[in-house]
């Protein structure tokens, strides 16, 4: 499934980065693993989503995280979208 960046409401991440130093370390790690095919684009997208406030990190609030064992994408209903 491909999702356009402008369609993303929120990324629920299992990360716990609280500072830009921690984000930078995480992003550099992801560039060498998950995003190795296009690391610069992966970084650019991640930074745009972080700056837009679209990356939620439940672990930084002492909460559990989304389990992707049933899939990577979670759909929201129209009521949650304010429609």
N, CA, C and O atoms as a CHARMM CRD file, in Angstrom:
* protein
*
  332
    1    1 UNK  N      0.84600  -1.17600   0.00000 PROA 1      0.00000
    2    1 UNK  CA     0.00000   0.00000   0.00000 PROA 1      0.00000
    3    1 UNK  C      0.89100   1.23800   0.00000 PROA 1      0.00000
    4    1 UNK  O      1.82600   1.34500   0.79300 PROA 1      0.00000
    5    2 UNK  N      0.59500   2.14600  -0.87700 PROA 2      0.00000
    6    2 UNK  CA     1.32100   3.40300  -0.93900 PROA 2      0.00000
    7    2 UNK  C      0.41000   4.51400  -0.44600 PROA 2      0.00000
    8    2 UNK  O     -0.75200   4.60300  -0.84400 PROA 2      0.00000
    9    3 UNK  N      0.94100   5.34900   0.41600 PROA 3      0.00000
   10    3 UNK  CA     0.19600   6.47400   0.97200 PROA 3      0.00000
   11    3 UNK  C      0.96400   7.74500   0.66000 PROA 3      0.00000
   12    3 UNK  O      2.16700   7.83000   0.90800 PROA 3      0.00000
   13    4 UNK  N      0.27600   8.71700   0.12500 PROA 4      0.00000
   14    4 UNK  CA     0.92200  10.00800  -0.12100 PROA 4      0.00000
   15    4 UNK  C      1.22000  10.67900   1.22700 PROA 4      0.00000
   16    4 UNK  O      0.48400  10.50700   2.19900 PROA 4      0.00000
   17    5 UNK  N      2.27000  11.41300   1.25800 PROA 5      0.00000
   18    5 UNK  CA     2.67800  12.09000   2.49300 PROA 5      0.00000
   19    5 UNK  C      1.58400  13.01400   3.01300 PROA 5      0.00000
   20    5 UNK  O      1.38700  13.10800   4.22400 PROA 5      0.00000
   21    6 UNK  N      0.86900  13.69700   2.12300 PROA 6      0.00000
   22    6 UNK  CA    -0.17500  14.61300   2.56800 PROA 6      0.00000
   23    6 UNK  C     -1.40700  13.88800   3.11300 PROA 6      0.00000
   24    6 UNK  O     -2.29000  14.52500   3.68700 PROA 6      0.00000
   25    7 UNK  N     -1.47700  12.56500   2.94200 PROA 7      0.00000
   26    7 UNK  CA    -2.57200  11.77600   3.49200 PROA 7      0.00000
   27    7 UNK  C     -2.29200  11.28700   4.91200 PROA 7      0.00000
   28    7 UNK  O     -3.19200  10.79300   5.59100 PROA 7      0.00000
   29    8 UNK  N     -1.06300  11.42400   5.35200 PROA 8      0.00000
   30    8 UNK  CA    -0.67100  10.92900   6.67300 PROA 8      0.00000
   31    8 UNK  C     -1.20300  11.86400   7.74900 PROA 8      0.00000
   32    8 UNK  O     -0.88000  13.05200   7.77800 PROA 8      0.00000
   33    9 UNK  N     -2.02000  11.30900   8.62900 PROA 9      0.00000
   34    9 UNK  CA    -2.51600  12.07300   9.76900 PROA 9      0.00000
   35    9 UNK  C     -1.53600  11.96600  10.92700 PROA 9      0.00000
   36    9 UNK  O     -1.25300  12.95400  11.60500 PROA 9      0.00000
   37   10 UNK  N     -1.01600  10.75500  11.15100 PROA 10     0.00000
   38   10 UNK  CA    -0.13800  10.52700  12.29200 PROA 10     0.00000
   39   10 UNK  C      0.66800   9.25100  12.07400 PROA 10     0.00000
   40   10 UNK  O      0.17100   8.27200  11.51700 PROA 10     0.00000
   41   11 UNK  N      1.91200   9.28100  12.51900 PROA 11     0.00000
   42   11 UNK  CA     2.75200   8.09800  12.59000 PROA 11     0.00000
   43   11 UNK  C      2.85000   7.75300  14.07000 PROA 11     0.00000
   44   11 UNK  O      3.30600   8.57100  14.86900 PROA 11     0.00000
   45   12 UNK  N      2.43200   6.56100  14.43800 PROA 12     0.00000
   46   12 UNK  CA     2.56700   6.11300  15.82200 PROA 12     0.00000
   47   12 UNK  C      3.84100   5.28700  15.88000 PROA 12     0.00000
   48   12 UNK  O      3.89600   4.16900  15.36700 PROA 12     0.00000
   49   13 UNK  N      4.85000   5.84300  16.50400 PROA 13     0.00000
   50   13 UNK  CA     6.18300   5.27000  16.47300 PROA 13     0.00000
   51   13 UNK  C      6.51200   4.54100  17.77100 PROA 13     0.00000
   52   13 UNK  O      6.00500   4.88600  18.83800 PROA 13     0.00000
   53   14 UNK  N      7.35800   3.54400  17.66300 PROA 14     0.00000
   54   14 UNK  CA     7.85400   2.83900  18.84000 PROA 14     0.00000
   55   14 UNK  C      9.14000   3.49300  19.35500 PROA 14     0.00000
   56   14 UNK  O      9.80200   2.94900  20.23900 PROA 14     0.00000
   57   15 UNK  N      9.48600   4.63900  18.81300 PROA 15     0.00000
   58   15 UNK  CA    10.69300   5.35600  19.22400 PROA 15     0.00000
   59   15 UNK  C     10.42600   6.13900  20.51200 PROA 15     0.00000
   60   15 UNK  O      9.28500   6.28000  20.95100 PROA 15     0.00000
   61   16 UNK  N     11.50000   6.63800  21.09700 PROA 16     0.00000
   62   16 UNK  CA    11.38600   7.45500  22.30500 PROA 16     0.00000
   63   16 UNK  C     12.40500   8.58500  22.25700 PROA 16     0.00000
   64   16 UNK  O     13.12700   8.81500  23.22700 PROA 16     0.00000
   65   17 UNK  N     12.46200   9.27900  21.15100 PROA 17     0.00000
   66   17 UNK  CA    13.40000  10.39600  20.98700 PROA 17     0.00000
   67   17 UNK  C     12.79100  11.65600  21.59300 PROA 17     0.00000
   68   17 UNK  O     11.70300  12.08000  21.20300 PROA 17     0.00000
   69   18 UNK  N     13.50000  12.24800  22.54500 PROA 18     0.00000
   70   18 UNK  CA    12.98500  13.44200  23.22500 PROA 18     0.00000
   71   18 UNK  C     13.68900  14.72600  22.79700 PROA 18     0.00000
   72   18 UNK  O     13.16600  15.82200  23.00100 PROA 18     0.00000
   73   19 UNK  N     14.86200  14.59200  22.21100 PROA 19     0.00000
   74   19 UNK  CA    15.62700  15.76000  21.79300 PROA 19     0.00000
   75   19 UNK  C     16.01300  15.60300  20.32300 PROA 19     0.00000
   76   19 UNK  O     15.94400  14.50700  19.76900 PROA 19     0.00000
   77   20 UNK  N     16.42100  16.71600  19.69500 PROA 20     0.00000
   78   20 UNK  CA    16.86700  16.61000  18.30900 PROA 20     0.00000
   79   20 UNK  C     18.13500  15.78700  18.20100 PROA 20     0.00000
   80   20 UNK  O     18.36200  15.14500  17.17500 PROA 20     0.00000
   81   21 UNK  N     18.96600  15.79000  19.23200 PROA 21     0.00000
   82   21 UNK  CA    20.16200  14.94200  19.20900 PROA 21     0.00000
   83   21 UNK  C     19.75100  13.47300  19.11000 PROA 21     0.00000
   84   21 UNK  O     20.33900  12.71300  18.34000 PROA 21     0.00000
   85   22 UNK  N     18.74400  13.07400  19.88700 PROA 22     0.00000
   86   22 UNK  CA    18.25100  11.69800  19.83000 PROA 22     0.00000
   87   22 UNK  C     17.59300  11.40000  18.48000 PROA 22     0.00000
   88   22 UNK  O     17.78900  10.32300  17.91800 PROA 22     0.00000
   89   23 UNK  N     16.80900  12.35900  17.95600 PROA 23     0.00000
   90   23 UNK  CA    16.20900  12.17100  16.63300 PROA 23     0.00000
   91   23 UNK  C     17.28900  11.98800  15.57700 PROA 23     0.00000
   92   23 UNK  O     17.18300  11.10300  14.72700 PROA 23     0.00000
   93   24 UNK  N     18.33100  12.82100  15.62400 PROA 24     0.00000
   94   24 UNK  CA    19.41100  12.73300  14.63300 PROA 24     0.00000
   95   24 UNK  C     20.09300  11.37400  14.67500 PROA 24     0.00000
   96   24 UNK  O     20.39700  10.80000  13.63000 PROA 24     0.00000
   97   25 UNK  N     20.33500  10.85500  15.87700 PROA 25     0.00000
   98   25 UNK  CA    20.95400   9.52900  16.01100 PROA 25     0.00000
   99   25 UNK  C     20.03400   8.45600  15.43000 PROA 25     0.00000
  100   25 UNK  O     20.49000   7.55300  14.72900 PROA 25     0.00000
  101   26 UNK  N     18.75800   8.55900  15.71900 PROA 26     0.00000
  102   26 UNK  CA    17.78000   7.60200  15.20600 PROA 26     0.00000
  103   26 UNK  C     17.68600   7.66300  13.68100 PROA 26     0.00000
  104   26 UNK  O     17.70600   6.63500  13.00300 PROA 26     0.00000
  105   27 UNK  N     17.58500   8.86400  13.16200 PROA 27     0.00000
  106   27 UNK  CA    17.49800   9.04200  11.70900 PROA 27     0.00000
  107   27 UNK  C     18.74000   8.48900  11.02200 PROA 27     0.00000
  108   27 UNK  O     18.62300   7.81300   9.99900 PROA 27     0.00000
  109   28 UNK  N     19.91900   8.75900  11.55800 PROA 28     0.00000
  110   28 UNK  CA    21.14900   8.22800  10.96800 PROA 28     0.00000
  111   28 UNK  C     21.15500   6.70200  10.97700 PROA 28     0.00000
  112   28 UNK  O     21.61500   6.07400  10.02400 PROA 28     0.00000
  113   29 UNK  N     20.65100   6.11500  12.04000 PROA 29     0.00000
  114   29 UNK  CA    20.54700   4.66100  12.11800 PROA 29     0.00000
  115   29 UNK  C     19.59000   4.12900  11.05500 PROA 29     0.00000
  116   29 UNK  O     19.89500   3.14700  10.37700 PROA 29     0.00000
  117   30 UNK  N     18.43300   4.77500  10.90800 PROA 30     0.00000
  118   30 UNK  CA    17.44400   4.34700   9.91800 PROA 30     0.00000
  119   30 UNK  C     17.96100   4.51100   8.49600 PROA 30     0.00000
  120   30 UNK  O     17.62700   3.72000   7.61500 PROA 30     0.00000
  121   31 UNK  N     18.77700   5.53800   8.27300 PROA 31     0.00000
  122   31 UNK  CA    19.33700   5.75100   6.93300 PROA 31     0.00000
  123   31 UNK  C     20.19900   4.56500   6.50600 PROA 31     0.00000
  124   31 UNK  O     20.27400   4.24400   5.32000 PROA 31     0.00000
  125   32 UNK  N     20.84000   3.92400   7.46000 PROA 32     0.00000
  126   32 UNK  CA    21.71600   2.79200   7.15100 PROA 32     0.00000
  127   32 UNK  C     20.99400   1.45400   7.17200 PROA 32     0.00000
  128   32 UNK  O     21.57500   0.43700   6.79300 PROA 32     0.00000
  129   33 UNK  N     19.74500   1.43400   7.60600 PROA 33     0.00000
  130   33 UNK  CA    19.00900   0.16600   7.67700 PROA 33     0.00000
  131   33 UNK  C     17.72900   0.25700   6.83800 PROA 33     0.00000
  132   33 UNK  O     17.72600  -0.10600   5.66200 PROA 33     0.00000
  133   34 UNK  N     16.67100   0.73300   7.43600 PROA 34     0.00000
  134   34 UNK  CA    15.36000   0.74600   6.78500 PROA 34     0.00000
  135   34 UNK  C     15.33000   1.54700   5.48600 PROA 34     0.00000
  136   34 UNK  O     14.64900   1.16400   4.53500 PROA 34     0.00000
  137   35 UNK  N     16.05300   2.63700   5.44400 PROA 35     0.00000
  138   35 UNK  CA    15.98400   3.54200   4.29300 PROA 35     0.00000
  139   35 UNK  C     17.19000   3.44100   3.38000 PROA 35     0.00000
  140   35 UNK  O     17.42700   4.35600   2.59100 PROA 35     0.00000
  141   36 UNK  N     17.95700   2.37300   3.45400 PROA 36     0.00000
  142   36 UNK  CA    19.22600   2.28100   2.73300 PROA 36     0.00000
  143   36 UNK  C     19.07900   2.46100   1.22300 PROA 36     0.00000
  144   36 UNK  O     20.03300   2.88100   0.56800 PROA 36     0.00000
  145   37 UNK  N     17.91700   2.15700   0.65400 PROA 37     0.00000
  146   37 UNK  CA    17.74300   2.32700  -0.79500 PROA 37     0.00000
  147   37 UNK  C     17.62000   3.78100  -1.21500 PROA 37     0.00000
  148   37 UNK  O     17.96500   4.13300  -2.34300 PROA 37     0.00000
  149   38 UNK  N     17.13300   4.62600  -0.31900 PROA 38     0.00000
  150   38 UNK  CA    16.99800   6.05600  -0.61500 PROA 38     0.00000
  151   38 UNK  C     17.05000   6.82600   0.70100 PROA 38     0.00000
  152   38 UNK  O     16.06100   7.41300   1.13900 PROA 38     0.00000
  153   39 UNK  N     18.20900   6.80700   1.30900 PROA 39     0.00000
  154   39 UNK  CA    18.36600   7.35300   2.66200 PROA 39     0.00000
  155   39 UNK  C     18.07700   8.84900   2.75800 PROA 39     0.00000
  156   39 UNK  O     17.52100   9.30700   3.75700 PROA 39     0.00000
  157   40 UNK  N     18.44100   9.60500   1.74600 PROA 40     0.00000
  158   40 UNK  CA    18.22400  11.05300   1.80400 PROA 40     0.00000
  159   40 UNK  C     16.73300  11.38500   1.76000 PROA 40     0.00000
  160   40 UNK  O     16.27400  12.27800   2.47200 PROA 40     0.00000
  161   41 UNK  N     15.98000  10.67200   0.93000 PROA 41     0.00000
  162   41 UNK  CA    14.53400  10.90000   0.85400 PROA 41     0.00000
  163   41 UNK  C     13.85100  10.44500   2.14600 PROA 41     0.00000
  164   41 UNK  O     12.93200  11.10300   2.63200 PROA 41     0.00000
  165   42 UNK  N     14.30400   9.31400   2.69800 PROA 42     0.00000
  166   42 UNK  CA    13.76800   8.84700   3.97100 PROA 42     0.00000
  167   42 UNK  C     13.96500   9.88000   5.07100 PROA 42     0.00000
  168   42 UNK  O     13.05100  10.15900   5.84700 PROA 42     0.00000
  169   43 UNK  N     15.15300  10.43700   5.12800 PROA 43     0.00000
  170   43 UNK  CA    15.44400  11.47100   6.12500 PROA 43     0.00000
  171   43 UNK  C     14.57700  12.70000   5.90700 PROA 43     0.00000
  172   43 UNK  O     14.02600  13.24400   6.86400 PROA 43     0.00000
  173   44 UNK  N     14.44800  13.14100   4.67200 PROA 44     0.00000
  174   44 UNK  CA    13.66300  14.34500   4.37500 PROA 44     0.00000
  175   44 UNK  C     12.19900  14.16000   4.77700 PROA 44     0.00000
  176   44 UNK  O     11.59400  15.05000   5.37400 PROA 44     0.00000
  177   45 UNK  N     11.64100  13.00200   4.44700 PROA 45     0.00000
  178   45 UNK  CA    10.24800  12.72700   4.81200 PROA 45     0.00000
  179   45 UNK  C     10.09700  12.68900   6.32700 PROA 45     0.00000
  180   45 UNK  O      9.17700  13.29200   6.88000 PROA 45     0.00000
  181   46 UNK  N     11.00000  11.98000   6.99600 PROA 46     0.00000
  182   46 UNK  CA    10.92800  11.88100   8.45600 PROA 46     0.00000
  183   46 UNK  C     10.98500  13.25900   9.10900 PROA 46     0.00000
  184   46 UNK  O     10.19800  13.55200  10.01000 PROA 46     0.00000
  185   47 UNK  N     11.89300  14.09100   8.66900 PROA 47     0.00000
  186   47 UNK  CA    12.02000  15.42400   9.27200 PROA 47     0.00000
  187   47 UNK  C     10.77900  16.28000   9.00900 PROA 47     0.00000
  188   47 UNK  O     10.35900  17.04200   9.88000 PROA 47     0.00000
  189   48 UNK  N     10.19100  16.16000   7.81900 PROA 48     0.00000
  190   48 UNK  CA     8.95900  16.91200   7.54800 PROA 48     0.00000
  191   48 UNK  C      7.82700  16.45300   8.46200 PROA 48     0.00000
  192   48 UNK  O      7.08900  17.27500   9.00500 PROA 48     0.00000
  193   49 UNK  N      7.69500  15.13500   8.63100 PROA 49     0.00000
  194   49 UNK  CA     6.62200  14.62000   9.48200 PROA 49     0.00000
  195   49 UNK  C      6.84600  14.97500  10.94900 PROA 49     0.00000
  196   49 UNK  O      5.89700  15.31300  11.65600 PROA 49     0.00000
  197   50 UNK  N      8.07700  14.90300  11.40500 PROA 50     0.00000
  198   50 UNK  CA     8.39200  15.28700  12.79200 PROA 50     0.00000
  199   50 UNK  C      8.07600  16.76600  12.99800 PROA 50     0.00000
  200   50 UNK  O      7.41000  17.13400  13.96600 PROA 50     0.00000
  201   51 UNK  N      8.55000  17.60400  12.09600 PROA 51     0.00000
  202   51 UNK  CA     8.33000  19.05000  12.21900 PROA 51     0.00000
  203   51 UNK  C      6.86300  19.42800  12.12500 PROA 51     0.00000
  204   51 UNK  O      6.44000  20.43600  12.69200 PROA 51     0.00000
  205   52 UNK  N      6.08500  18.62300  11.41100 PROA 52     0.00000
  206   52 UNK  CA     4.64900  18.88800  11.27800 PROA 52     0.00000
  207   52 UNK  C      3.86500  18.36000  12.48400 PROA 52     0.00000
  208   52 UNK  O      2.64400  18.50700  12.54300 PROA 52     0.00000
  209   53 UNK  N      4.56100  17.75000  13.43800 PROA 53     0.00000
  210   53 UNK  CA     3.88000  17.21500  14.62500 PROA 53     0.00000
  211   53 UNK  C      3.09000  15.95200  14.33300 PROA 53     0.00000
  212   53 UNK  O      2.13100  15.63700  15.03800 PROA 53     0.00000
  213   54 UNK  N      3.49100  15.22300  13.28600 PROA 54     0.00000
  214   54 UNK  CA     2.74500  14.03700  12.88800 PROA 54     0.00000
  215   54 UNK  C      3.36000  12.73000  13.38800 PROA 54     0.00000
  216   54 UNK  O      2.89500  11.65000  13.02200 PROA 54     0.00000
  217   55 UNK  N      4.39500  12.81600  14.21500 PROA 55     0.00000
  218   55 UNK  CA     5.00100  11.61200  14.77200 PROA 55     0.00000
  219   55 UNK  C      4.67600  11.55900  16.25600 PROA 55     0.00000
  220   55 UNK  O      5.14300  12.38300  17.04300 PROA 55     0.00000
  221   56 UNK  N      3.86600  10.57200  16.62100 PROA 56     0.00000
  222   56 UNK  CA     3.48000  10.35900  18.00800 PROA 56     0.00000
  223   56 UNK  C      4.40300   9.29300  18.59900 PROA 56     0.00000
  224   56 UNK  O      4.68400   8.28500  17.95200 PROA 56     0.00000
  225   57 UNK  N      4.87100   9.51500  19.81700 PROA 57     0.00000
  226   57 UNK  CA     5.75900   8.57100  20.49500 PROA 57     0.00000
  227   57 UNK  C      5.16600   8.20000  21.85200 PROA 57     0.00000
  228   57 UNK  O      5.55000   8.78700  22.86300 PROA 57     0.00000
  229   58 UNK  N      4.24800   7.25000  21.90100 PROA 58     0.00000
  230   58 UNK  CA     3.61800   6.88700  23.17500 PROA 58     0.00000
  231   58 UNK  C      4.61600   6.51500  24.27500 PROA 58     0.00000
  232   58 UNK  O      4.34600   6.74800  25.45300 PROA 58     0.00000
  233   59 UNK  N      5.75800   5.94300  23.90800 PROA 59     0.00000
  234   59 UNK  CA     6.75400   5.55200  24.92300 PROA 59     0.00000
  235   59 UNK  C      7.26200   6.75300  25.70900 PROA 59     0.00000
  236   59 UNK  O      7.62500   6.60500  26.87600 PROA 59     0.00000
  237   60 UNK  N      7.29900   7.93000  25.11000 PROA 60     0.00000
  238   60 UNK  CA     7.78300   9.11000  25.83300 PROA 60     0.00000
  239   60 UNK  C      6.77600   9.56700  26.87700 PROA 60     0.00000
  240   60 UNK  O      7.08900  10.40300  27.72600 PROA 60     0.00000
  241   61 UNK  N      5.56200   9.01600  26.81500 PROA 61     0.00000
  242   61 UNK  CA     4.51100   9.34500  27.77900 PROA 61     0.00000
  243   61 UNK  C      4.21400   8.16300  28.69600 PROA 61     0.00000
  244   61 UNK  O      3.21800   8.17000  29.42100 PROA 61     0.00000
  245   62 UNK  N      5.08000   7.14300  28.66400 PROA 62     0.00000
  246   62 UNK  CA     4.89300   5.97000  29.50400 PROA 62     0.00000
  247   62 UNK  C      3.76400   5.05900  29.04300 PROA 62     0.00000
  248   62 UNK  O      3.27000   4.24700  29.82400 PROA 62     0.00000
  249   63 UNK  N      3.35200   5.18000  27.79300 PROA 63     0.00000
  250   63 UNK  CA     2.26500   4.37000  27.25500 PROA 63     0.00000
  251   63 UNK  C      2.81000   3.26400  26.36600 PROA 63     0.00000
  252   63 UNK  O      3.97300   3.28800  25.96400 PROA 63     0.00000
  253   64 UNK  N      1.95100   2.28900  26.06500 PROA 64     0.00000
  254   64 UNK  CA     2.31100   1.22800  25.14100 PROA 64     0.00000
  255   64 UNK  C      2.30400   1.74300  23.71400 PROA 64     0.00000
  256   64 UNK  O      1.87600   2.86600  23.44700 PROA 64     0.00000
  257   65 UNK  N      2.77900   0.91700  22.80700 PROA 65     0.00000
  258   65 UNK  CA     2.85700   1.32400  21.41100 PROA 65     0.00000
  259   65 UNK  C      2.02000   0.41600  20.52500 PROA 65     0.00000
  260   65 UNK  O      1.60200  -0.67000  20.92500 PROA 65     0.00000
  261   66 UNK  N      1.79300   0.88600  19.33200 PROA 66     0.00000
  262   66 UNK  CA     1.05600   0.14500  18.31500 PROA 66     0.00000
  263   66 UNK  C      1.81700  -1.12400  17.95200 PROA 66     0.00000
  264   66 UNK  O      3.03300  -1.08800  17.76600 PROA 66     0.00000
  265   67 UNK  N      1.12200  -2.22200  17.85400 PROA 67     0.00000
  266   67 UNK  CA     1.73300  -3.48500  17.47100 PROA 67     0.00000
  267   67 UNK  C      1.47200  -3.71100  15.99200 PROA 67     0.00000
  268   67 UNK  O      0.31800  -3.82400  15.57800 PROA 67     0.00000
  269   68 UNK  N      2.52200  -3.77800  15.19300 PROA 68     0.00000
  270   68 UNK  CA     2.34000  -3.90500  13.74600 PROA 68     0.00000
  271   68 UNK  C      2.17100  -5.34900  13.29400 PROA 68     0.00000
  272   68 UNK  O      2.19700  -5.61800  12.09300 PROA 68     0.00000
  273   69 UNK  N      1.99700  -6.28300  14.22300 PROA 69     0.00000
  274   69 UNK  CA     1.85300  -7.68000  13.81700 PROA 69     0.00000
  275   69 UNK  C      0.63100  -7.91300  12.93500 PROA 69     0.00000
  276   69 UNK  O      0.58600  -8.88800  12.18500 PROA 69     0.00000
  277   70 UNK  N     -0.36200  -7.02200  13.01800 PROA 70     0.00000
  278   70 UNK  CA    -1.54300  -7.15000  12.17100 PROA 70     0.00000
  279   70 UNK  C     -1.48600  -6.21300  10.96800 PROA 70     0.00000
  280   70 UNK  O     -2.44100  -6.13900  10.19400 PROA 70     0.00000
  281   71 UNK  N     -0.39500  -5.51100  10.81000 PROA 71     0.00000
  282   71 UNK  CA    -0.23300  -4.62100   9.66700 PROA 71     0.00000
  283   71 UNK  C      0.37200  -3.29800  10.08400 PROA 71     0.00000
  284   71 UNK  O      0.34000  -2.91900  11.25500 PROA 71     0.00000
  285   72 UNK  N      0.92200  -2.60400   9.10600 PROA 72     0.00000
  286   72 UNK  CA     1.58200  -1.33100   9.37300 PROA 72     0.00000
  287   72 UNK  C      0.61400  -0.15800   9.42600 PROA 72     0.00000
  288   72 UNK  O      0.89900   0.84300  10.08400 PROA 72     0.00000
  289   73 UNK  N     -0.51200  -0.26000   8.75200 PROA 73     0.00000
  290   73 UNK  CA    -1.40200   0.88500   8.60500 PROA 73     0.00000
  291   73 UNK  C     -2.62500   0.73500   9.49300 PROA 73     0.00000
  292   73 UNK  O     -3.21700  -0.34100   9.57100 PROA 73     0.00000
  293   74 UNK  N     -2.99600   1.80300  10.15100 PROA 74     0.00000
  294   74 UNK  CA    -4.22500   1.83600  10.94900 PROA 74     0.00000
  295   74 UNK  C     -5.12400   2.88800  10.31600 PROA 74     0.00000
  296   74 UNK  O     -4.69900   4.02000  10.08600 PROA 74     0.00000
  297   75 UNK  N     -6.34000   2.51900  10.04400 PROA 75     0.00000
  298   75 UNK  CA    -7.27700   3.46400   9.44200 PROA 75     0.00000
  299   75 UNK  C     -8.06900   4.14100  10.54500 PROA 75     0.00000
  300   75 UNK  O     -8.32600   3.54400  11.59000 PROA 75     0.00000
  301   76 UNK  N     -8.45500   5.38700  10.31200 PROA 76     0.00000
  302   76 UNK  CA    -9.29700   6.10200  11.25000 PROA 76     0.00000
  303   76 UNK  C    -10.66800   6.29700  10.62000 PROA 76     0.00000
  304   76 UNK  O    -10.80200   6.33700   9.39700 PROA 76     0.00000
  305   77 UNK  N    -11.67700   6.41700  11.46400 PROA 77     0.00000
  306   77 UNK  CA   -12.99500   6.61700  10.87600 PROA 77     0.00000
  307   77 UNK  C    -13.26600   8.09800  10.65100 PROA 77     0.00000
  308   77 UNK  O    -12.52000   8.95200  11.12900 PROA 77     0.00000
  309   78 UNK  N    -14.32400   8.39200   9.93200 PROA 78     0.00000
  310   78 UNK  CA   -14.64500   9.76400   9.55300 PROA 78     0.00000
  311   78 UNK  C    -14.83100  10.65800  10.76900 PROA 78     0.00000
  312   78 UNK  O    -14.50700  11.84400  10.71000 PROA 78     0.00000
  313   79 UNK  N    -15.34500  10.11800  11.87500 PROA 79     0.00000
  314   79 UNK  CA   -15.54200  10.93700  13.08500 PROA 79     0.00000
  315   79 UNK  C    -14.22900  11.43700  13.65500 PROA 79     0.00000
  316   79 UNK  O    -14.15600  12.55700  14.16100 PROA 79     0.00000
  317   80 UNK  N    -13.20500  10.62700  13.57700 PROA 80     0.00000
  318   80 UNK  CA   -11.89000  11.04100  14.06500 PROA 80     0.00000
  319   80 UNK  C    -11.25900  12.08400  13.17200 PROA 80     0.00000
  320   80 UNK  O    -10.40500  12.84800  13.62000 PROA 80     0.00000
  321   81 UNK  N    -11.66100  12.12900  11.92600 PROA 81     0.00000
  322   81 UNK  CA   -11.11400  13.09600  10.97700 PROA 81     0.00000
  323   81 UNK  C    -11.83300  14.42200  11.06000 PROA 81     0.00000
  324   81 UNK  O    -11.42400  15.38500  10.41100 PROA 81     0.00000
  325   82 UNK  N    -12.89700  14.49600  11.84500 PROA 82     0.00000
  326   82 UNK  CA   -13.63000  15.74400  11.97400 PROA 82     0.00000
  327   82 UNK  C    -14.56500  15.98700  10.80900 PROA 82     0.00000
  328   82 UNK  O    -14.95300  17.12500  10.54200 PROA 82     0.00000
  329   83 UNK  N    -14.92400  14.92600  10.12000 PROA 83     0.00000
  330   83 UNK  CA   -15.81600  15.06100   8.96400 PROA 83     0.00000
  331   83 UNK  C    -17.24300  14.79100   9.34700 PROA 83     0.00000
  332   83 UNK  O    -18.13300  14.86000   8.49900 PROA 83     0.00000
